[in-house]
């Protein structure tokens, strides 16, 4: 599984260099690292989503074909009833 790395130490050093206190920098680094690990999708996440979407597409395609056949039989039945009423 792919992982996303975030160098919290380097981030803290940069914040401290511009005047942020060490305590504030550590809290920001922890928070940002948590957001990155919780919210970003990895390549594996995207591939799993694509696979799931493909499965749904295949199922929907099959259902559409079934509906087309069913509608064909319904229309054929209606046509047969109409023809029967004209020629009976």
N, CA, C and O atoms as a GROMACS GRO file, in nm:
protein
  352
    1UNK      N    1   0.085  -0.118   0.000
    1UNK     CA    2   0.000   0.000   0.000
    1UNK      C    3   0.089   0.124   0.000
    1UNK      O    4   0.188   0.131   0.073
    2UNK      N    5   0.053   0.217  -0.081
    2UNK     CA    6   0.130   0.341  -0.089
    2UNK      C    7   0.104   0.427   0.034
    2UNK      O    8  -0.007   0.433   0.086
    3UNK      N    9   0.208   0.492   0.079
    3UNK     CA   10   0.192   0.582   0.192
    3UNK      C   11   0.240   0.721   0.154
    3UNK      O   12   0.325   0.737   0.066
    4UNK      N   13   0.185   0.818   0.219
    4UNK     CA   14   0.224   0.957   0.196
    4UNK      C   15   0.306   1.000   0.316
    4UNK      O   16   0.262   0.989   0.430
    5UNK      N   17   0.426   1.049   0.288
    5UNK     CA   18   0.512   1.090   0.399
    5UNK      C   19   0.509   1.242   0.412
    5UNK      O   20   0.499   1.316   0.314
    6UNK      N   21   0.518   1.284   0.535
    6UNK     CA   22   0.521   1.427   0.566
    6UNK      C   23   0.629   1.446   0.671
    6UNK      O   24   0.620   1.392   0.781
    7UNK      N   25   0.730   1.522   0.637
    7UNK     CA   26   0.844   1.543   0.727
    7UNK      C   27   0.808   1.650   0.830
    7UNK      O   28   0.825   1.769   0.808
    8UNK      N   29   0.757   1.602   0.944
    8UNK     CA   30   0.713   1.695   1.048
    8UNK      C   31   0.831   1.773   1.107
    8UNK      O   32   0.817   1.890   1.143
    9UNK      N   33   0.947   1.708   1.116
    9UNK     CA   34   1.064   1.777   1.173
    9UNK      C   35   1.104   1.898   1.086
    9UNK      O   36   1.129   2.007   1.137
   10UNK      N   37   1.111   1.876   0.954
   10UNK     CA   38   1.148   1.985   0.864
   10UNK      C   39   1.043   2.096   0.869
   10UNK      O   40   1.077   2.215   0.863
   11UNK      N   41   0.916   2.058   0.879
   11UNK     CA   42   0.808   2.155   0.885
   11UNK      C   43   0.820   2.240   1.011
   11UNK      O   44   0.806   2.363   1.007
   12UNK      N   45   0.847   2.175   1.124
   12UNK     CA   46   0.864   2.247   1.250
   12UNK      C   47   0.982   2.342   1.242
   12UNK      O   48   0.975   2.456   1.289
   13UNK      N   49   1.092   2.296   1.182
   13UNK     CA   50   1.210   2.383   1.168
   13UNK      C   51   1.177   2.507   1.086
   13UNK      O   52   1.220   2.617   1.121
   14UNK      N   53   1.103   2.490   0.978
   14UNK     CA   54   1.066   2.604   0.893
   14UNK      C   55   0.978   2.703   0.969
   14UNK      O   56   0.997   2.825   0.959
   15UNK      N   57   0.883   2.651   1.043
   15UNK     CA   58   0.795   2.739   1.119
   15UNK      C   59   0.872   2.816   1.226
   15UNK      O   60   0.851   2.936   1.246
   16UNK      N   61   0.960   2.747   1.295
   16UNK     CA   62   1.041   2.812   1.399
   16UNK      C   63   1.131   2.920   1.339
   16UNK      O   64   1.157   3.022   1.402
   17UNK      N   65   1.178   2.897   1.215
   17UNK     CA   66   1.267   2.992   1.149
   17UNK      C   67   1.197   3.125   1.119
   17UNK      O   68   1.262   3.228   1.107
   18UNK      N   69   1.065   3.122   1.108
   18UNK     CA   70   0.991   3.246   1.080
   18UNK      C   71   0.921   3.301   1.204
   18UNK      O   72   0.836   3.390   1.194
   19UNK      N   73   0.957   3.248   1.321
   19UNK     CA   74   0.909   3.308   1.444
   19UNK      C   75   0.795   3.237   1.515
   19UNK      O   76   0.745   3.288   1.616
   20UNK      N   77   0.753   3.123   1.468
   20UNK     CA   78   0.647   3.047   1.535
   20UNK      C   79   0.710   2.974   1.653
   20UNK      O   80   0.821   2.922   1.641
   21UNK      N   81   0.641   2.970   1.765
   21UNK     CA   82   0.698   2.901   1.881
   21UNK      C   83   0.704   2.751   1.854
   21UNK      O   84   0.631   2.699   1.769
   22UNK      N   85   0.792   2.683   1.926
   22UNK     CA   86   0.808   2.538   1.904
   22UNK      C   87   0.678   2.463   1.936
   22UNK      O   88   0.640   2.370   1.865
   23UNK      N   89   0.611   2.505   2.042
   23UNK     CA   90   0.485   2.440   2.080
   23UNK      C   91   0.380   2.455   1.970
   23UNK      O   92   0.312   2.359   1.934
   24UNK      N   93   0.367   2.576   1.916
   24UNK     CA   94   0.270   2.600   1.809
   24UNK      C   95   0.309   2.521   1.683
   24UNK      O   96   0.223   2.464   1.616
   25UNK      N   97   0.437   2.519   1.653
   25UNK     CA   98   0.485   2.448   1.535
   25UNK      C   99   0.456   2.298   1.547
   25UNK      O  100   0.417   2.234   1.450
   26UNK      N  101   0.476   2.242   1.667
   26UNK     CA  102   0.449   2.100   1.687
   26UNK      C  103   0.301   2.067   1.671
   26UNK      O  104   0.265   1.966   1.611
   27UNK      N  105   0.216   2.153   1.725
   27UNK     CA  106   0.072   2.131   1.712
   27UNK      C  107   0.030   2.139   1.566
   27UNK      O  108  -0.047   2.056   1.518
   28UNK      N  109   0.081   2.238   1.495
   28UNK     CA  110   0.049   2.251   1.352
   28UNK      C  111   0.097   2.130   1.274
   28UNK      O  112   0.025   2.078   1.189
   29UNK      N  113   0.219   2.084   1.302
   29UNK     CA  114   0.274   1.968   1.231
   29UNK      C  115   0.192   1.843   1.258
   29UNK      O  116   0.163   1.767   1.165
   30UNK      N  117   0.153   1.820   1.383
   30UNK     CA  118   0.070   1.704   1.417
   30UNK      C  119  -0.064   1.710   1.346
   30UNK      O  120  -0.111   1.611   1.289
   31UNK      N  121  -0.126   1.828   1.349
   31UNK     CA  122  -0.256   1.844   1.287
   31UNK      C  123  -0.248   1.822   1.136
   31UNK      O  124  -0.331   1.752   1.079
   32UNK      N  125  -0.150   1.882   1.073
   32UNK     CA  126  -0.134   1.868   0.928
   32UNK      C  127  -0.103   1.724   0.891
   32UNK      O  128  -0.156   1.674   0.792
   33UNK      N  129  -0.018   1.657   0.967
   33UNK     CA  130   0.014   1.517   0.938
   33UNK      C  131  -0.112   1.430   0.950
   33UNK      O  132  -0.133   1.339   0.869
   34UNK      N  133  -0.195   1.458   1.050
   34UNK     CA  134  -0.320   1.383   1.064
   34UNK      C  135  -0.414   1.405   0.948
   34UNK      O  136  -0.477   1.311   0.899
   35UNK      N  137  -0.426   1.529   0.904
   35UNK     CA  138  -0.512   1.559   0.789
   35UNK      C  139  -0.463   1.490   0.663
   35UNK      O  140  -0.543   1.437   0.586
   36UNK      N  141  -0.334   1.492   0.642
   36UNK     CA  142  -0.278   1.430   0.523
   36UNK      C  143  -0.305   1.280   0.524
   36UNK      O  144  -0.347   1.224   0.422
   37UNK      N  145  -0.282   1.215   0.636
   37UNK     CA  146  -0.301   1.070   0.640
   37UNK      C  147  -0.447   1.030   0.633
   37UNK      O  148  -0.479   0.923   0.582
   38UNK      N  149  -0.539   1.114   0.683
   38UNK     CA  150  -0.680   1.080   0.685
   38UNK      C  151  -0.755   1.118   0.557
   38UNK      O  152  -0.851   1.051   0.520
   39UNK      N  153  -0.712   1.224   0.490
   39UNK     CA  154  -0.795   1.280   0.384
   39UNK      C  155  -0.747   1.254   0.242
   39UNK      O  156  -0.828   1.259   0.150
   40UNK      N  157  -0.621   1.228   0.221
   40UNK     CA  158  -0.572   1.212   0.085
   40UNK      C  159  -0.588   1.069   0.036
   40UNK      O  160  -0.563   0.974   0.110
   41UNK      N  161  -0.629   1.055  -0.087
   41UNK     CA  162  -0.643   0.923  -0.147
   41UNK      C  163  -0.509   0.881  -0.208
   41UNK      O  164  -0.440   0.962  -0.270
   42UNK      N  165  -0.475   0.756  -0.190
   42UNK     CA  166  -0.353   0.702  -0.249
   42UNK      C  167  -0.386   0.646  -0.388
   42UNK      O  168  -0.503   0.639  -0.426
   43UNK      N  169  -0.284   0.608  -0.462
   43UNK     CA  170  -0.306   0.547  -0.592
   43UNK      C  171  -0.386   0.418  -0.578
   43UNK      O  172  -0.470   0.387  -0.662
   44UNK      N  173  -0.360   0.345  -0.471
   44UNK     CA  174  -0.435   0.221  -0.446
   44UNK      C  175  -0.582   0.252  -0.420
   44UNK      O  176  -0.670   0.180  -0.468
   45UNK      N  177  -0.610   0.357  -0.344
   45UNK     CA  178  -0.750   0.396  -0.319
   45UNK      C  179  -0.821   0.428  -0.450
   45UNK      O  180  -0.935   0.387  -0.471
   46UNK      N  181  -0.754   0.500  -0.536
   46UNK     CA  182  -0.814   0.538  -0.665
   46UNK      C  183  -0.834   0.416  -0.753
   46UNK      O  184  -0.937   0.405  -0.820
   47UNK      N  185  -0.739   0.323  -0.753
   47UNK     CA  186  -0.752   0.200  -0.832
   47UNK      C  187  -0.869   0.115  -0.781
   47UNK      O  188  -0.943   0.059  -0.862
   48UNK      N  189  -0.886   0.106  -0.651
   48UNK     CA  190  -1.000   0.032  -0.595
   48UNK      C  191  -1.132   0.098  -0.635
   48UNK      O  192  -1.228   0.029  -0.666
   49UNK      N  193  -1.136   0.230  -0.633
   49UNK     CA  194  -1.256   0.302  -0.674
   49UNK      C  195  -1.286   0.277  -0.822
   49UNK      O  196  -1.402   0.256  -0.858
   50UNK      N  197  -1.184   0.278  -0.906
   50UNK     CA  198  -1.204   0.251  -1.049
   50UNK      C  199  -1.259   0.111  -1.070
   50UNK      O  200  -1.349   0.090  -1.152
   51UNK      N  201  -1.203   0.014  -0.996
   51UNK     CA  202  -1.249  -0.125  -1.008
   51UNK      C  203  -1.396  -0.136  -0.965
   51UNK      O  204  -1.475  -0.204  -1.031
   52UNK      N  205  -1.431  -0.071  -0.855
   52UNK     CA  206  -1.570  -0.074  -0.809
   52UNK      C  207  -1.664  -0.010  -0.910
   52UNK      O  208  -1.773  -0.060  -0.936
   53UNK      N  209  -1.620   0.101  -0.967
   53UNK     CA  210  -1.702   0.170  -1.067
   53UNK      C  211  -1.721   0.083  -1.191
   53UNK      O  212  -1.829   0.082  -1.250
   54UNK      N  213  -1.618   0.010  -1.231
   54UNK     CA  214  -1.627  -0.079  -1.347
   54UNK      C  215  -1.728  -0.191  -1.320
   54UNK      O  216  -1.806  -0.227  -1.408
   55UNK      N  217  -1.725  -0.246  -1.198
   55UNK     CA  218  -1.822  -0.350  -1.161
   55UNK      C  219  -1.964  -0.296  -1.167
   55UNK      O  220  -2.054  -0.364  -1.217
   56UNK      N  221  -1.985  -0.176  -1.118
   56UNK     CA  222  -2.119  -0.115  -1.122
   56UNK      C  223  -2.161  -0.092  -1.266
   56UNK      O  224  -2.276  -0.116  -1.303
   57UNK      N  225  -2.068  -0.046  -1.348
   57UNK     CA  226  -2.098  -0.022  -1.490
   57UNK      C  227  -2.141  -0.151  -1.559
   57UNK      O  228  -2.235  -0.151  -1.638
   58UNK      N  229  -2.072  -0.261  -1.528
   58UNK     CA  230  -2.106  -0.390  -1.589
   58UNK      C  231  -2.244  -0.435  -1.543
   58UNK      O  232  -2.324  -0.484  -1.624
   59UNK      N  233  -2.275  -0.419  -1.414
   59UNK     CA  234  -2.406  -0.458  -1.363
   59UNK      C  235  -2.516  -0.374  -1.426
   59UNK      O  236  -2.620  -0.428  -1.465
   60UNK      N  237  -2.495  -0.244  -1.437
   60UNK     CA  238  -2.596  -0.156  -1.496
   60UNK      C  239  -2.616  -0.192  -1.643
   60UNK      O  240  -2.729  -0.194  -1.692
   61UNK      N  241  -2.507  -0.220  -1.714
   61UNK     CA  242  -2.516  -0.257  -1.855
   61UNK      C  243  -2.601  -0.382  -1.871
   61UNK      O  244  -2.685  -0.390  -1.962
   62UNK      N  245  -2.580  -0.481  -1.784
   62UNK     CA  246  -2.660  -0.604  -1.790
   62UNK      C  247  -2.806  -0.578  -1.762
   62UNK      O  248  -2.893  -0.635  -1.827
   63UNK      N  249  -2.833  -0.492  -1.665
   63UNK     CA  250  -2.972  -0.460  -1.633
   63UNK      C  251  -3.040  -0.384  -1.747
   63UNK      O  252  -3.158  -0.405  -1.774
   64UNK      N  253  -2.965  -0.297  -1.812
   64UNK     CA  254  -3.022  -0.223  -1.926
   64UNK      C  255  -3.057  -0.320  -2.039
   64UNK      O  256  -3.162  -0.307  -2.101
   65UNK      N  257  -2.968  -0.416  -2.065
   65UNK     CA  258  -2.998  -0.515  -2.169
   65UNK      C  259  -3.122  -0.596  -2.135
   65UNK      O  260  -3.204  -0.624  -2.222
   66UNK      N  261  -3.136  -0.634  -2.008
   66UNK     CA  262  -3.254  -0.708  -1.964
   66UNK      C  263  -3.381  -0.624  -1.984
   66UNK      O  264  -3.482  -0.675  -2.031
   67UNK      N  265  -3.374  -0.497  -1.948
   67UNK     CA  266  -3.490  -0.408  -1.966
   67UNK      C  267  -3.525  -0.394  -2.114
   67UNK      O  268  -3.643  -0.391  -2.150
   68UNK      N  269  -3.424  -0.385  -2.200
   68UNK     CA  270  -3.451  -0.376  -2.345
   68UNK      C  271  -3.526  -0.499  -2.394
   68UNK      O  272  -3.622  -0.487  -2.470
   69UNK      N  273  -3.482  -0.617  -2.352
   69UNK     CA  274  -3.550  -0.740  -2.392
   69UNK      C  275  -3.693  -0.743  -2.339
   69UNK      O  276  -3.786  -0.780  -2.411
   70UNK      N  277  -3.710  -0.705  -2.214
   70UNK     CA  278  -3.843  -0.706  -2.154
   70UNK      C  279  -3.936  -0.609  -2.228
   70UNK      O  280  -4.051  -0.643  -2.255
   71UNK      N  281  -3.886  -0.492  -2.261
   71UNK     CA  282  -3.968  -0.393  -2.334
   71UNK      C  283  -4.002  -0.446  -2.473
   71UNK      O  284  -4.112  -0.422  -2.524
   72UNK      N  285  -3.909  -0.515  -2.534
   72UNK     CA  286  -3.937  -0.575  -2.666
   72UNK      C  287  -4.052  -0.674  -2.659
   72UNK      O  288  -4.140  -0.673  -2.744
   73UNK      N  289  -4.050  -0.760  -2.556
   73UNK     CA  290  -4.159  -0.856  -2.540
   73UNK      C  291  -4.291  -0.787  -2.509
   73UNK      O  292  -4.395  -0.827  -2.560
   74UNK      N  293  -4.288  -0.684  -2.426
   74UNK     CA  294  -4.409  -0.609  -2.394
   74UNK      C  295  -4.466  -0.544  -2.520
   74UNK      O  296  -4.586  -0.552  -2.546
   75UNK      N  297  -4.380  -0.479  -2.597
   75UNK     CA  298  -4.426  -0.414  -2.720
   75UNK      C  299  -4.478  -0.517  -2.821
   75UNK      O  300  -4.577  -0.492  -2.890
   76UNK      N  301  -4.413  -0.632  -2.829
   76UNK     CA  302  -4.461  -0.738  -2.919
   76UNK      C  303  -4.598  -0.787  -2.875
   76UNK      O  304  -4.684  -0.814  -2.958
   77UNK      N  305  -4.618  -0.799  -2.743
   77UNK     CA  306  -4.748  -0.842  -2.691
   77UNK      C  307  -4.856  -0.740  -2.722
   77UNK      O  308  -4.967  -0.776  -2.760
   78UNK      N  309  -4.824  -0.613  -2.705
   78UNK     CA  310  -4.920  -0.506  -2.735
   78UNK      C  311  -4.953  -0.506  -2.884
   78UNK      O  312  -5.069  -0.492  -2.923
   79UNK      N  313  -4.851  -0.522  -2.966
   79UNK     CA  314  -4.873  -0.525  -3.111
   79UNK      C  315  -4.961  -0.643  -3.148
   79UNK      O  316  -5.048  -0.631  -3.234
   80UNK      N  317  -4.939  -0.759  -3.084
   80UNK     CA  318  -5.020  -0.877  -3.112
   80UNK      C  319  -5.165  -0.852  -3.072
   80UNK      O  320  -5.256  -0.891  -3.145
   81UNK      N  321  -5.188  -0.788  -2.959
   81UNK     CA  322  -5.326  -0.758  -2.917
   81UNK      C  323  -5.394  -0.660  -3.013
   81UNK      O  324  -5.512  -0.676  -3.045
   82UNK      N  325  -5.319  -0.560  -3.058
   82UNK     CA  326  -5.376  -0.463  -3.152
   82UNK      C  327  -5.411  -0.530  -3.284
   82UNK      O  328  -5.519  -0.509  -3.339
   83UNK      N  329  -5.319  -0.612  -3.334
   83UNK     CA  330  -5.346  -0.683  -3.461
   83UNK      C  331  -5.462  -0.779  -3.446
   83UNK      O  332  -5.544  -0.792  -3.538
   84UNK      N  333  -5.470  -0.846  -3.333
   84UNK     CA  334  -5.580  -0.939  -3.310
   84UNK      C  335  -5.714  -0.865  -3.308
   84UNK      O  336  -5.814  -0.915  -3.360
   85UNK      N  337  -5.715  -0.746  -3.248
   85UNK     CA  338  -5.842  -0.672  -3.242
   85UNK      C  339  -5.886  -0.622  -3.381
   85UNK      O  340  -6.006  -0.612  -3.408
   86UNK      N  341  -5.791  -0.591  -3.468
   86UNK     CA  342  -5.826  -0.546  -3.603
   86UNK      C  343  -5.870  -0.661  -3.693
   86UNK      O  344  -5.958  -0.644  -3.778
   87UNK      N  345  -5.810  -0.778  -3.674
   87UNK     CA  346  -5.839  -0.890  -3.763
   87UNK      C  347  -5.926  -0.996  -3.703
   87UNK      O  348  -5.936  -1.105  -3.759
   88UNK      N  349  -5.989  -0.969  -3.590
   88UNK     CA  350  -6.074  -1.070  -3.527
   88UNK      C  351  -6.217  -1.061  -3.570
   88UNK      O  352  -6.300  -1.140  -3.524
   0.00000   0.00000   0.00000
